[in-house]
Amino acid sequence: MSSAVADYIVRIEGTCGAESDIIVVLKFDKKDQALEKILKKATLKNKIADIIYDLTYGEYSFRFYANGKIIFRGITNKQTLNKILDDLLI
């Protein structure tokens, strides 16, 4: 993960492995800026009351919550997660 992306993230929770979700917690003051960048690059599948955004990027699906949490599904290793975050947030 690049240092530019690290400026957006407080922590990453969960483990990488088969069928595990990864939760990325964004800094409160950067979450709106991150959402703007992500919406430009990912495909919006569904939006629920400007609170929950169901998105896809490539073959991966994830959910962005207005409180600054992103839940990624189906990512099996940290390198893949870091590449996706770099692609979405730079």
VMD Tcl script that builds the backbone (N, CA, C; Angstrom):
set m [mol new atoms 270]
animate dup $m
set s [atomselect $m all]
$s set {name element resname resid chain x y z} {
  {N N MET 1 A 0.851 -1.170 0.000}
  {CA C MET 1 A 0.000 0.000 0.000}
  {C C MET 1 A 0.897 1.234 0.000}
  {N N SER 2 A 0.582 2.160 -0.844}
  {CA C SER 2 A 1.386 3.375 -0.935}
  {C C SER 2 A 1.117 4.292 0.249}
  {N N SER 3 A 2.035 5.218 0.465}
  {CA C SER 3 A 1.863 6.150 1.583}
  {C C SER 3 A 0.677 7.081 1.347}
  {N N ALA 4 A 0.361 7.370 0.081}
  {CA C ALA 4 A -0.808 8.203 -0.223}
  {C C ALA 4 A -2.088 7.508 0.218}
  {N N VAL 5 A -2.162 6.204 0.024}
  {CA C VAL 5 A -3.334 5.438 0.446}
  {C C VAL 5 A -3.361 5.323 1.966}
  {N N ALA 6 A -2.212 5.155 2.574}
  {CA C ALA 6 A -2.134 5.043 4.030}
  {C C ALA 6 A -2.669 6.298 4.712}
  {N N ASP 7 A -2.635 7.442 4.034}
  {CA C ASP 7 A -3.181 8.680 4.591}
  {C C ASP 7 A -4.691 8.622 4.777}
  {N N TYR 8 A -5.364 7.712 4.074}
  {CA C TYR 8 A -6.815 7.565 4.173}
  {C C TYR 8 A -7.247 6.551 5.229}
  {N N ILE 9 A -6.354 5.659 5.626}
  {CA C ILE 9 A -6.749 4.482 6.398}
  {C C ILE 9 A -6.302 4.564 7.848}
  {N N VAL 10 A -7.233 4.228 8.747}
  {CA C VAL 10 A -6.919 4.127 10.170}
  {C C VAL 10 A -6.414 2.722 10.478}
  {N N ARG 11 A -7.167 1.717 10.025}
  {CA C ARG 11 A -6.776 0.327 10.276}
  {C C ARG 11 A -7.493 -0.611 9.316}
  {N N ILE 12 A -6.944 -1.819 9.242}
  {CA C ILE 12 A -7.544 -2.885 8.453}
  {C C ILE 12 A -7.810 -4.033 9.412}
  {N N GLU 13 A -9.056 -4.510 9.425}
  {CA C GLU 13 A -9.467 -5.583 10.342}
  {C C GLU 13 A -9.817 -6.826 9.553}
  {N N GLY 14 A -9.702 -7.957 10.213}
  {CA C GLY 14 A -10.030 -9.217 9.568}
  {C C GLY 14 A -8.778 -9.858 9.024}
  {N N THR 15 A -8.924 -11.080 8.598}
  {CA C THR 15 A -7.787 -11.806 8.071}
  {C C THR 15 A -8.019 -12.123 6.615}
  {N N CYS 16 A -6.964 -12.191 5.867}
  {CA C CYS 16 A -7.051 -12.605 4.480}
  {C C CYS 16 A -7.075 -14.124 4.447}
  {N N GLY 17 A -7.968 -14.677 3.699}
  {CA C GLY 17 A -8.091 -16.125 3.597}
  {C C GLY 17 A -9.373 -16.467 2.886}
  {N N ALA 18 A -9.620 -17.723 2.731}
  {CA C ALA 18 A -10.816 -18.160 2.013}
  {C C ALA 18 A -12.077 -17.701 2.723}
  {N N GLU 19 A -12.951 -17.046 1.972}
  {CA C GLU 19 A -14.263 -16.600 2.438}
  {C C GLU 19 A -14.237 -15.722 3.681}
  {N N SER 20 A -13.259 -14.855 3.768}
  {CA C SER 20 A -13.242 -13.919 4.888}
  {C C SER 20 A -13.444 -12.508 4.350}
  {N N ASP 21 A -14.127 -11.706 5.110}
  {CA C ASP 21 A -14.317 -10.308 4.745}
  {C C ASP 21 A -13.210 -9.486 5.374}
  {N N ILE 22 A -12.824 -8.436 4.689}
  {CA C ILE 22 A -11.801 -7.537 5.195}
  {C C ILE 22 A -12.454 -6.177 5.380}
  {N N ILE 23 A -12.292 -5.606 6.555}
  {CA C ILE 23 A -12.872 -4.302 6.863}
  {C C ILE 23 A -11.753 -3.270 6.880}
  {N N VAL 24 A -11.900 -2.261 6.038}
  {CA C VAL 24 A -10.959 -1.151 5.992}
  {C C VAL 24 A -11.664 0.033 6.629}
  {N N VAL 25 A -11.055 0.590 7.667}
  {CA C VAL 25 A -11.635 1.734 8.369}
  {C C VAL 25 A -10.884 2.983 7.927}
  {N N LEU 26 A -11.630 3.931 7.376}
  {CA C LEU 26 A -11.039 5.169 6.876}
  {C C LEU 26 A -10.994 6.241 7.956}
  {N N LYS 27 A -10.070 7.177 7.790}
  {CA C LYS 27 A -10.019 8.334 8.688}
  {C C LYS 27 A -11.290 9.144 8.480}
  {N N PHE 28 A -11.857 9.640 9.574}
  {CA C PHE 28 A -13.136 10.335 9.511}
  {C C PHE 28 A -13.077 11.533 8.562}
  {N N ASP 29 A -11.999 12.295 8.622}
  {CA C ASP 29 A -11.906 13.503 7.808}
  {C C ASP 29 A -11.555 13.219 6.344}
  {N N LYS 30 A -11.272 11.973 5.998}
  {CA C LYS 30 A -10.924 11.615 4.620}
  {C C LYS 30 A -11.980 10.747 3.940}
  {N N LYS 31 A -13.017 10.336 4.669}
  {CA C LYS 31 A -13.974 9.371 4.118}
  {C C LYS 31 A -14.759 9.925 2.931}
  {N N ASP 32 A -15.138 11.188 2.964}
  {CA C ASP 32 A -15.895 11.761 1.844}
  {C C ASP 32 A -15.032 11.879 0.591}
  {N N GLN 33 A -13.795 12.271 0.776}
  {CA C GLN 33 A -12.855 12.363 -0.343}
  {C C GLN 33 A -12.591 10.968 -0.922}
  {N N ALA 34 A -12.459 9.977 -0.057}
  {CA C ALA 34 A -12.248 8.597 -0.514}
  {C C ALA 34 A -13.461 8.103 -1.299}
  {N N LEU 35 A -14.660 8.388 -0.829}
  {CA C LEU 35 A -15.871 7.967 -1.530}
  {C C LEU 35 A -15.927 8.578 -2.922}
  {N N GLU 36 A -15.587 9.847 -3.049}
  {CA C GLU 36 A -15.571 10.508 -4.357}
  {C C GLU 36 A -14.643 9.785 -5.321}
  {N N LYS 37 A -13.439 9.481 -4.858}
  {CA C LYS 37 A -12.464 8.798 -5.715}
  {C C LYS 37 A -12.946 7.403 -6.092}
  {N N ILE 38 A -13.486 6.689 -5.137}
  {CA C ILE 38 A -13.942 5.324 -5.385}
  {C C ILE 38 A -15.105 5.315 -6.376}
  {N N LEU 39 A -16.043 6.242 -6.246}
  {CA C LEU 39 A -17.190 6.283 -7.152}
  {C C LEU 39 A -16.777 6.576 -8.590}
  {N N LYS 40 A -15.647 7.254 -8.789}
  {CA C LYS 40 A -15.154 7.535 -10.138}
  {C C LYS 40 A -14.564 6.292 -10.795}
  {N N LYS 41 A -14.066 5.353 -9.989}
  {CA C LYS 41 A -13.335 4.217 -10.553}
  {C C LYS 41 A -14.080 2.884 -10.449}
  {N N ALA 42 A -14.934 2.736 -9.469}
  {CA C ALA 42 A -15.665 1.483 -9.269}
  {C C ALA 42 A -17.054 1.596 -9.901}
  {N N THR 43 A -17.712 0.463 -10.045}
  {CA C THR 43 A -19.063 0.425 -10.597}
  {C C THR 43 A -20.071 0.338 -9.464}
  {N N LEU 44 A -20.981 1.299 -9.430}
  {CA C LEU 44 A -22.016 1.327 -8.401}
  {C C LEU 44 A -23.131 0.365 -8.789}
  {N N LYS 45 A -23.394 -0.619 -7.942}
  {CA C LYS 45 A -24.451 -1.598 -8.193}
  {C C LYS 45 A -25.751 -1.219 -7.506}
  {N N ASN 46 A -25.648 -0.622 -6.320}
  {CA C ASN 46 A -26.838 -0.254 -5.551}
  {C C ASN 46 A -26.438 0.793 -4.519}
  {N N LYS 47 A -27.366 1.691 -4.232}
  {CA C LYS 47 A -27.133 2.707 -3.202}
  {C C LYS 47 A -28.361 2.748 -2.324}
  {N N ILE 48 A -28.143 2.720 -1.026}
  {CA C ILE 48 A -29.246 2.750 -0.075}
  {C C ILE 48 A -29.155 4.036 0.736}
  {N N ALA 49 A -30.023 4.973 0.425}
  {CA C ALA 49 A -30.191 6.225 1.180}
  {C C ALA 49 A -28.894 6.960 1.464}
  {N N ASP 50 A -27.972 6.998 0.519}
  {CA C ASP 50 A -26.678 7.673 0.698}
  {C C ASP 50 A -25.922 7.198 1.930}
  {N N ILE 51 A -26.232 6.007 2.398}
  {CA C ILE 51 A -25.562 5.447 3.582}
  {C C ILE 51 A -24.725 4.228 3.217}
  {N N ILE 52 A -25.244 3.402 2.306}
  {CA C ILE 52 A -24.557 2.177 1.921}
  {C C ILE 52 A -24.437 2.155 0.398}
  {N N TYR 53 A -23.226 1.903 -0.078}
  {CA C TYR 53 A -22.964 1.810 -1.507}
  {C C TYR 53 A -22.420 0.414 -1.806}
  {N N ASP 54 A -23.128 -0.341 -2.640}
  {CA C ASP 54 A -22.644 -1.639 -3.116}
  {C C ASP 54 A -21.899 -1.394 -4.415}
  {N N LEU 55 A -20.635 -1.794 -4.443}
  {CA C LEU 55 A -19.775 -1.495 -5.576}
  {C C LEU 55 A -19.019 -2.723 -6.040}
  {N N THR 56 A -18.533 -2.654 -7.266}
  {CA C THR 56 A -17.610 -3.669 -7.759}
  {C C THR 56 A -16.432 -2.957 -8.408}
  {N N TYR 57 A -15.297 -3.614 -8.327}
  {CA C TYR 57 A -14.095 -3.143 -9.001}
  {C C TYR 57 A -13.399 -4.373 -9.552}
  {N N GLY 58 A -13.395 -4.485 -10.863}
  {CA C GLY 58 A -12.888 -5.707 -11.476}
  {C C GLY 58 A -13.774 -6.864 -11.068}
  {N N GLU 59 A -13.176 -7.904 -10.559}
  {CA C GLU 59 A -13.935 -9.084 -10.143}
  {C C GLU 59 A -14.321 -9.054 -8.671}
  {N N TYR 60 A -13.994 -7.983 -7.974}
  {CA C TYR 60 A -14.214 -7.912 -6.527}
  {C C TYR 60 A -15.399 -7.021 -6.193}
  {N N SER 61 A -16.178 -7.449 -5.203}
  {CA C SER 61 A -17.301 -6.636 -4.745}
  {C C SER 61 A -16.995 -6.149 -3.331}
  {N N PHE 62 A -17.530 -4.981 -3.039}
  {CA C PHE 62 A -17.339 -4.414 -1.714}
  {C C PHE 62 A -18.463 -3.459 -1.402}
  {N N ARG 63 A -18.566 -3.132 -0.140}
  {CA C ARG 63 A -19.616 -2.238 0.340}
  {C C ARG 63 A -18.951 -1.081 1.095}
  {N N PHE 64 A -19.300 0.135 0.696}
  {CA C PHE 64 A -18.793 1.347 1.344}
  {C C PHE 64 A -19.914 1.902 2.215}
  {N N TYR 65 A -19.629 2.111 3.488}
  {CA C TYR 65 A -20.605 2.680 4.423}
  {C C TYR 65 A -20.262 4.139 4.676}
  {N N ALA 66 A -21.272 4.964 4.834}
  {CA C ALA 66 A -21.076 6.398 5.027}
  {C C ALA 66 A -20.277 6.719 6.283}
  {N N ASN 67 A -20.190 5.794 7.229}
  {CA C ASN 67 A -19.409 6.052 8.439}
  {C C ASN 67 A -17.907 5.862 8.210}
  {N N GLY 68 A -17.514 5.452 6.994}
  {CA C GLY 68 A -16.105 5.338 6.657}
  {C C GLY 68 A -15.552 3.932 6.699}
  {N N LYS 69 A -16.418 2.940 6.712}
  {CA C LYS 69 A -15.953 1.554 6.660}
  {C C LYS 69 A -16.200 0.993 5.269}
  {N N ILE 70 A -15.242 0.207 4.813}
  {CA C ILE 70 A -15.377 -0.497 3.544}
  {C C ILE 70 A -15.198 -1.977 3.837}
  {N N ILE 71 A -16.138 -2.793 3.388}
  {CA C ILE 71 A -16.042 -4.241 3.588}
  {C C ILE 71 A -15.820 -4.894 2.228}
  {N N PHE 72 A -14.657 -5.511 2.074}
  {CA C PHE 72 A -14.301 -6.212 0.848}
  {C C PHE 72 A -14.611 -7.687 1.015}
  {N N ARG 73 A -15.157 -8.306 -0.028}
  {CA C ARG 73 A -15.475 -9.726 -0.007}
  {C C ARG 73 A -14.630 -10.449 -1.046}
  {N N GLY 74 A -14.204 -11.658 -0.707}
  {CA C GLY 74 A -13.551 -12.516 -1.677}
  {C C GLY 74 A -12.106 -12.196 -1.983}
  {N N ILE 75 A -11.462 -11.427 -1.142}
  {CA C ILE 75 A -10.044 -11.139 -1.337}
  {C C ILE 75 A -9.252 -12.137 -0.501}
  {N N THR 76 A -8.316 -12.808 -1.146}
  {CA C THR 76 A -7.624 -13.908 -0.475}
  {C C THR 76 A -6.222 -13.573 0.021}
  {N N ASN 77 A -5.698 -12.409 -0.341}
  {CA C ASN 77 A -4.367 -12.062 0.178}
  {C C ASN 77 A -4.191 -10.557 0.292}
  {N N LYS 78 A -3.247 -10.175 1.106}
  {CA C LYS 78 A -3.028 -8.763 1.413}
  {C C LYS 78 A -2.510 -7.987 0.204}
  {N N GLN 79 A -1.741 -8.638 -0.658}
  {CA C GLN 79 A -1.216 -7.965 -1.844}
  {C C GLN 79 A -2.354 -7.522 -2.766}
  {N N THR 80 A -3.358 -8.376 -2.915}
  {CA C THR 80 A -4.512 -8.026 -3.741}
  {C C THR 80 A -5.260 -6.848 -3.135}
  {N N LEU 81 A -5.476 -6.882 -1.828}
  {CA C LEU 81 A -6.153 -5.778 -1.152}
  {C C LEU 81 A -5.385 -4.476 -1.349}
  {N N ASN 82 A -4.070 -4.517 -1.152}
  {CA C ASN 82 A -3.249 -3.310 -1.313}
  {C C ASN 82 A -3.320 -2.765 -2.728}
  {N N LYS 83 A -3.313 -3.644 -3.742}
  {CA C LYS 83 A -3.400 -3.192 -5.128}
  {C C LYS 83 A -4.757 -2.526 -5.395}
  {N N ILE 84 A -5.828 -3.126 -4.896}
  {CA C ILE 84 A -7.162 -2.544 -5.093}
  {C C ILE 84 A -7.253 -1.182 -4.419}
  {N N LEU 85 A -6.762 -1.083 -3.190}
  {CA C LEU 85 A -6.794 0.208 -2.485}
  {C C LEU 85 A -5.966 1.256 -3.217}
  {N N ASP 86 A -4.784 0.858 -3.702}
  {CA C ASP 86 A -3.966 1.797 -4.483}
  {C C ASP 86 A -4.707 2.271 -5.723}
  {N N ASP 87 A -5.327 1.334 -6.446}
  {CA C ASP 87 A -6.050 1.681 -7.675}
  {C C ASP 87 A -7.222 2.615 -7.396}
  {N N LEU 88 A -7.940 2.367 -6.314}
  {CA C LEU 88 A -9.144 3.147 -6.020}
  {C C LEU 88 A -8.857 4.514 -5.409}
  {N N LEU 89 A -7.804 4.635 -4.628}
  {CA C LEU 89 A -7.608 5.840 -3.830}
  {C C LEU 89 A -6.505 6.783 -4.333}
  {N N ILE 90 A -5.810 6.371 -5.380}
  {CA C ILE 90 A -4.767 7.277 -5.904}
  {C C ILE 90 A -5.307 8.006 -7.108}
}
mol reanalyze $m
mol bondsrecalc $m
mol representation Tube
mol addrep $m
